[in-house]
Amino acid sequence: MKVLINKNELNKILKKLNNVIVSNNKMKPYHSYLLIEATEKEINFYANNEYFSAKCTLAENIDVLEEGEVIVKGKIFSELINGIKEDIIIIQEKDQTLLVKTKKTNINLNTIDKKEFPRIRFNQNVDLKEFDELKIQHSLLTKGLKKIAHAVSTFRESTRKFNGVNFNGSNGKQIFLEASDSYKLSVYEIKQKTDPFNFIVETNLLSFINSFNPEGGDLISIFFRKEHKDDLSTELLIKLDNFLINYTSINESFPRVMQLFDFEPETKVTIQKNELKDALQRILTLAQNERFFLCDMQVTNSHLKINSNVQNIGASLEEVTCLKFEGHKLNIAVNALSLLEHIDSFDTDEIELYFQGSNKYFLISSNNEPELKEILVPSK
């Protein structure tokens, strides 16, 4: 293999693939490698981790002198390319090494046997007509994902459904992005008609998608089909710019959460988000940012009174003004960090809290941002 390639084009690809490559996985060291494949008219770059595989195709600003393929350590190769100043780079396989050349630089990198790199499932002859296709605005998708990402479980669950976001298009009229760790729930609505679908996407892949700033338009195409052999999984192919991503979603049943928003509240209050946010941040500072720190919240017709007590450190009382109040007074115990993350995902300043009582989950929403709804379960 021997190719001439523009350094800036190569650098952009490698920066993206660095988000796929895992450099410290001793159990699966091949996840730290990058496969470079040169064909007659293009160069393909492959990387994979335990969650998904990615392929990037470069067909411009290259000159393929000899076809072939080579496998190198991804992070090291990327850092070396980033440090080169010249515009044109020669990449050549020679004597089981990869030679990286410019006018002033000659670098030899060790390679590995091609058999040690798992063949990633990118069938060149795949018939996309066998897949259903979802086209969605990348900017709208990433906006929704960022707003609900905090609700995804940060623990590696025995069931994977809480380690990702559920794409719920089951009614064909809207797409609901749903995330939960079973204690908090966030749902973001995208108004778009689609054929019915439902699948869960792991957060590592979603972070990779969020890292893009699309150059070829704002649309992202998600092709999906159930695996015919068992119907226990759904194969996804995601096209974004010159990247193709392969991912298999396990068909676990995500809880039917939309019905949770339909209840008659006993108490409803409207508050300023930033006032509550500032109060919770002071409480968490006192609690040394303990993620499971609980505080008592008294809801009255004039204020939210939040009491916190940190052993051997101190105590605080925060009062947040109620702009509006309807219903009954109540006391409820909440996780301070979870409440802060929920309210901080809203862009608008006025938010509404809907309570069913002291022992039931409550709803957080905003009339100015109706596409986002969140639920928090009280703590005991």
C-alpha positions as CSV (number, residue, x, y, z in Angstrom):
1,M,0.0,0.0,0.0
2,K,1.2,3.5,-0.9
3,V,-0.8,6.7,-0.9
4,L,-0.3,10.4,-1.0
5,I,-2.8,12.2,1.2
6,N,-3.6,15.8,2.4
7,K,-2.5,16.1,6.0
8,N,-5.5,18.3,7.1
9,E,-8.0,15.9,5.6
10,L,-6.3,12.9,7.3
11,N,-6.2,14.8,10.6
12,K,-9.9,15.5,10.6
13,I,-10.7,11.8,10.1
14,L,-8.3,10.7,12.8
15,K,-9.7,13.1,15.4
16,K,-13.1,11.6,14.9
17,L,-11.9,8.0,15.0
18,N,-10.0,8.8,18.2
19,N,-13.5,8.9,19.8
20,V,-13.9,5.2,18.7
21,I,-10.5,3.8,19.5
22,V,-9.9,2.5,23.0
23,S,-6.2,2.6,23.9
24,N,-6.2,0.9,27.3
25,N,-8.3,-2.3,26.8
26,K,-6.0,-5.1,27.8
27,M,-8.7,-7.7,27.3
28,K,-9.3,-6.6,23.7
29,P,-6.1,-4.9,22.5
30,Y,-7.3,-4.8,18.9
31,H,-9.7,-2.0,19.9
32,S,-6.7,0.3,20.0
33,Y,-5.8,-0.4,16.4
34,L,-6.8,1.3,13.1
35,L,-7.3,-0.5,9.8
36,I,-6.3,1.6,6.7
37,E,-7.4,0.2,3.4
38,A,-6.4,1.7,0.0
39,T,-8.4,0.8,-3.1
40,E,-8.2,2.1,-6.6
41,K,-10.1,5.3,-6.0
42,E,-10.4,5.8,-2.2
43,I,-9.0,5.1,1.2
44,N,-11.2,3.5,4.0
45,F,-10.4,3.8,7.7
46,Y,-11.9,1.3,10.1
47,A,-12.1,1.4,13.9
48,N,-14.1,-0.4,16.5
49,N,-14.8,-0.8,20.2
50,E,-17.1,-3.1,22.2
51,Y,-20.1,-1.0,21.3
52,F,-19.9,-0.1,17.6
53,S,-17.8,0.0,14.5
54,A,-17.0,3.0,12.3
55,K,-15.8,3.3,8.7
56,C,-14.7,6.6,7.1
57,T,-14.2,6.9,3.3
58,L,-11.9,9.5,1.8
59,A,-12.0,9.9,-2.0
60,E,-10.7,13.5,-2.5
61,N,-7.3,15.0,-2.0
62,I,-5.6,11.6,-2.2
63,D,-3.5,9.7,-4.8
64,V,-3.5,5.9,-4.4
65,L,-0.2,4.7,-5.9
66,E,-0.5,1.1,-4.6
67,E,-3.5,-0.7,-3.2
68,G,-3.4,-2.6,0.1
69,E,-4.2,-2.5,3.8
70,V,-2.3,-2.1,7.0
71,I,-3.1,-2.0,10.7
72,V,-1.4,0.3,13.2
73,K,-1.9,1.7,16.7
74,G,-4.6,4.3,16.2
75,K,-3.8,6.9,18.9
76,I,0.0,6.9,18.2
77,F,-0.6,7.2,14.5
78,S,-3.1,10.1,15.0
79,E,-0.7,12.0,17.3
80,L,2.2,11.7,14.9
81,I,0.1,12.9,11.9
82,N,-1.1,15.9,14.0
83,G,2.5,16.9,14.7
84,I,3.5,17.0,11.1
85,K,3.7,20.5,9.5
86,E,3.8,19.7,5.8
87,D,0.6,19.6,3.7
88,I,1.3,16.3,1.8
89,I,2.1,13.0,3.5
90,I,3.1,9.7,2.0
91,I,1.8,6.6,3.8
92,Q,3.4,3.3,2.6
93,E,3.5,-0.3,3.9
94,K,7.0,-1.6,3.7
95,D,8.6,-4.7,5.3
96,Q,5.7,-5.1,7.8
97,T,5.9,-1.5,8.9
98,L,4.0,1.6,8.0
99,L,6.3,4.3,6.6
100,V,5.1,7.9,7.1
101,K,7.1,10.3,5.0
102,T,7.2,14.0,4.2
103,K,10.1,16.1,2.8
104,K,11.6,16.4,6.3
105,T,10.2,13.4,8.2
106,N,10.6,9.6,8.0
107,I,8.7,7.5,10.6
108,N,8.4,3.7,10.8
109,L,5.5,2.3,12.8
110,N,5.1,-1.3,13.7
111,T,2.0,-3.1,12.3
112,I,0.1,-6.2,13.3
113,D,-1.1,-9.2,11.4
114,K,-4.4,-8.5,9.6
115,K,-5.8,-11.7,11.1
116,E,-5.6,-10.1,14.6
117,F,-8.0,-7.3,13.6
118,P,-11.7,-8.4,13.7
119,R,-13.3,-8.0,10.3
120,I,-16.0,-5.4,10.8
121,R,-19.4,-5.9,9.3
122,F,-19.4,-3.4,6.4
123,N,-20.8,-5.4,3.5
124,Q,-20.0,-3.5,0.4
125,N,-23.0,-5.1,-1.3
126,V,-25.5,-4.5,1.4
127,D,-29.0,-3.7,0.0
128,L,-30.3,-0.7,2.0
129,K,-33.7,-1.5,0.6
130,E,-33.9,-4.3,3.2
131,F,-33.7,-1.6,5.9
132,D,-36.1,1.0,7.1
133,E,-34.7,4.5,7.0
134,L,-35.1,7.3,9.5
135,K,-33.9,10.8,8.4
136,I,-33.5,13.3,11.1
137,Q,-31.9,16.7,11.5
138,H,-28.5,16.2,13.2
139,S,-28.8,19.6,15.0
140,L,-32.3,18.7,16.4
141,L,-31.2,15.2,17.4
142,T,-28.1,16.4,19.2
143,K,-30.0,19.1,21.0
144,G,-32.5,16.6,22.3
145,L,-29.8,14.1,23.3
146,K,-27.8,16.7,25.2
147,K,-30.9,17.7,27.2
148,I,-31.7,14.1,28.4
149,A,-28.2,12.6,28.6
150,H,-28.0,13.2,32.4
151,A,-30.9,10.8,33.0
152,V,-29.1,7.8,31.5
153,S,-27.7,5.4,34.1
154,T,-24.0,5.8,34.7
155,F,-23.7,2.3,36.1
156,R,-23.2,-0.7,33.8
157,E,-26.5,-2.2,34.3
158,S,-27.3,-6.0,33.9
159,T,-30.0,-4.8,31.5
160,R,-28.6,-2.5,28.9
161,K,-31.8,-0.5,28.3
162,F,-30.9,2.0,31.0
163,N,-27.4,2.6,29.5
164,G,-28.7,4.2,26.4
165,V,-31.5,6.3,24.9
166,N,-34.7,4.8,23.6
167,F,-35.7,6.1,20.2
168,N,-39.5,5.7,20.4
169,G,-41.4,6.3,17.1
170,S,-44.1,3.8,17.8
171,N,-47.0,6.1,17.1
172,G,-45.6,7.3,13.7
173,K,-46.4,11.0,14.6
174,Q,-43.5,12.0,16.8
175,I,-40.1,10.7,17.9
176,F,-39.6,10.5,21.6
177,L,-36.1,10.4,22.9
178,E,-36.4,8.6,26.3
179,A,-33.7,8.2,29.0
180,S,-34.0,6.9,32.6
181,D,-32.0,5.3,35.4
182,S,-35.3,4.2,37.0
183,Y,-35.2,7.1,39.5
184,K,-35.2,10.0,37.1
185,L,-36.7,10.2,33.6
186,S,-36.2,12.7,30.7
187,V,-38.2,12.7,27.5
188,Y,-37.6,15.0,24.5
189,E,-40.2,15.2,21.7
190,I,-39.3,15.7,18.1
191,K,-42.3,16.4,15.9
192,Q,-41.8,14.3,12.8
193,K,-43.9,11.7,11.0
194,T,-42.2,8.4,10.5
195,D,-43.0,4.7,10.0
196,P,-43.3,3.1,13.5
197,F,-40.0,2.0,15.1
198,N,-38.4,1.5,18.5
199,F,-34.8,0.8,19.4
200,I,-32.2,1.7,22.1
201,V,-28.9,3.3,21.3
202,E,-26.0,3.1,23.8
203,T,-24.6,6.4,25.1
204,N,-21.0,5.8,23.8
205,L,-22.4,5.8,20.2
206,L,-24.6,8.8,20.9
207,S,-21.5,10.7,22.2
208,F,-19.7,9.9,18.9
209,I,-22.7,11.2,16.9
210,N,-22.8,14.4,19.1
211,S,-19.1,15.0,18.3
212,F,-19.9,15.8,14.6
213,N,-20.4,19.1,13.0
214,P,-21.8,17.9,9.7
215,E,-20.2,19.3,6.6
216,G,-22.5,17.7,4.0
217,G,-25.9,19.0,5.3
218,D,-27.7,18.7,8.5
219,L,-29.5,15.4,7.9
220,I,-28.4,12.1,9.4
221,S,-29.7,8.8,8.0
222,I,-30.3,5.9,10.4
223,F,-31.0,2.6,8.6
224,F,-32.4,-0.2,10.8
225,R,-33.7,-3.7,10.5
226,K,-34.4,-6.5,12.9
227,E,-32.0,-9.4,12.6
228,H,-33.9,-12.1,10.9
229,K,-32.2,-15.0,12.7
230,D,-33.7,-14.3,16.1
231,D,-35.5,-10.9,16.2
232,L,-33.6,-10.3,19.5
233,S,-31.6,-7.4,18.0
234,T,-31.8,-4.6,15.5
235,E,-29.0,-3.8,13.1
236,L,-28.3,-0.1,12.6
237,L,-26.3,1.6,9.9
238,I,-25.9,5.3,10.5
239,K,-24.6,7.6,7.7
240,L,-23.2,11.0,8.7
241,D,-20.9,12.9,6.3
242,N,-18.4,10.4,5.0
243,F,-18.8,8.1,8.0
244,L,-20.8,4.9,8.2
245,I,-21.4,3.5,11.7
246,N,-22.5,-0.1,12.4
247,Y,-24.3,-0.9,15.6
248,T,-26.4,-3.7,17.0
249,S,-29.2,-2.8,19.4
250,I,-30.5,-5.4,21.7
251,N,-34.2,-5.5,21.6
252,E,-34.9,-5.0,25.3
253,S,-38.3,-3.5,26.2
254,F,-37.9,0.0,27.4
255,P,-40.6,0.9,30.0
256,R,-43.7,2.6,28.5
257,V,-43.1,6.0,30.1
258,M,-45.4,8.3,28.2
259,Q,-48.4,7.4,30.4
260,L,-46.5,8.6,33.5
261,F,-47.1,12.2,32.4
262,D,-50.9,11.9,32.5
263,F,-52.0,12.6,36.1
264,E,-54.0,15.2,38.0
265,P,-51.5,17.1,40.3
266,E,-52.4,17.9,43.9
267,T,-49.9,20.8,43.9
268,K,-48.5,22.9,41.1
269,V,-45.8,25.6,41.5
270,T,-44.0,27.9,39.1
271,I,-40.5,29.0,39.9
272,Q,-37.5,30.7,38.3
273,K,-35.1,28.1,37.2
274,N,-31.9,30.1,38.0
275,E,-33.0,30.8,41.5
276,L,-33.6,27.1,42.3
277,K,-30.4,26.2,40.4
278,D,-28.3,28.6,42.5
279,A,-29.8,27.3,45.7
280,L,-29.1,23.7,44.8
281,Q,-25.5,24.5,43.8
282,R,-24.9,26.0,47.2
283,I,-26.4,22.9,48.8
284,L,-24.2,20.6,46.8
285,T,-21.1,22.7,47.6
286,L,-21.9,22.2,51.3
287,A,-22.4,18.5,50.6
288,Q,-19.0,18.4,48.7
289,N,-20.9,17.4,45.5
290,E,-22.0,14.1,46.9
291,R,-24.1,12.6,44.1
292,F,-26.5,10.8,46.4
293,F,-27.0,13.7,48.8
294,L,-30.7,14.1,50.0
295,C,-32.4,17.3,51.1
296,D,-35.9,18.0,52.4
297,M,-38.1,20.3,50.4
298,Q,-41.2,22.0,51.9
299,V,-43.6,23.4,49.3
300,T,-45.7,26.3,50.5
301,N,-47.8,28.9,48.8
302,S,-44.9,31.4,48.8
303,H,-41.7,29.5,48.8
304,L,-39.8,26.2,48.3
305,K,-37.9,25.8,51.5
306,I,-35.0,23.4,51.1
307,N,-33.3,22.1,54.2
308,S,-30.0,20.3,54.1
309,N,-27.8,18.9,56.8
310,V,-24.2,17.6,56.2
311,Q,-22.7,15.7,59.1
312,N,-19.6,17.3,60.6
313,I,-19.8,20.2,58.1
314,G,-22.9,22.2,58.6
315,A,-26.5,22.9,57.6
316,S,-28.4,25.3,55.3
317,L,-31.9,26.6,54.6
318,E,-32.6,27.9,51.1
319,E,-35.9,29.7,50.1
320,V,-36.9,29.8,46.5
321,T,-39.8,32.1,45.6
322,C,-43.0,30.5,44.1
323,L,-44.2,32.7,41.3
324,K,-47.4,30.8,41.2
325,F,-48.9,28.2,43.6
326,E,-52.0,26.0,43.3
327,G,-53.1,23.1,45.6
328,H,-51.8,21.9,48.9
329,K,-48.7,22.4,50.9
330,L,-46.4,19.3,51.1
331,N,-43.0,18.0,52.2
332,I,-40.9,15.9,49.9
333,A,-37.3,14.5,50.0
334,V,-35.3,14.8,46.8
335,N,-31.8,14.0,45.5
336,A,-30.2,17.4,45.1
337,L,-28.0,16.6,42.2
338,S,-30.8,14.8,40.2
339,L,-33.1,17.8,40.7
340,L,-30.3,20.2,39.6
341,E,-29.5,18.2,36.5
342,H,-33.2,18.1,35.6
343,I,-33.9,21.8,35.8
344,D,-30.5,22.7,34.3
345,S,-31.5,21.0,31.0
346,F,-34.2,23.7,30.4
347,D,-33.3,26.8,28.4
348,T,-36.2,28.8,29.6
349,D,-36.2,30.5,33.0
350,E,-39.7,29.7,34.3
351,I,-40.4,26.1,35.0
352,E,-43.4,24.3,36.6
353,L,-43.3,21.5,39.2
354,Y,-46.3,19.2,39.4
355,F,-46.7,17.1,42.6
356,Q,-48.9,14.1,43.3
357,G,-48.1,14.1,47.0
358,S,-45.0,13.5,49.2
359,N,-44.4,9.9,48.2
360,K,-45.0,9.9,44.5
361,Y,-42.9,11.0,41.6
362,F,-43.3,14.6,40.4
363,L,-43.2,16.2,36.9
364,I,-40.9,19.1,35.8
365,S,-41.8,20.9,32.6
366,S,-42.0,24.4,31.1
367,N,-44.8,26.0,29.1
368,N,-42.1,27.7,27.0
369,E,-40.3,24.5,26.3
370,P,-43.1,21.9,25.9
371,E,-41.0,19.4,24.0
372,L,-39.0,18.5,27.2
373,K,-40.6,16.7,30.2
374,E,-38.9,15.2,33.2
375,I,-39.8,13.1,36.2
376,L,-38.0,12.6,39.5
377,V,-38.8,10.0,42.1
378,P,-38.7,11.2,45.7
379,S,-36.1,9.8,48.0
380,K,-36.7,8.1,51.3
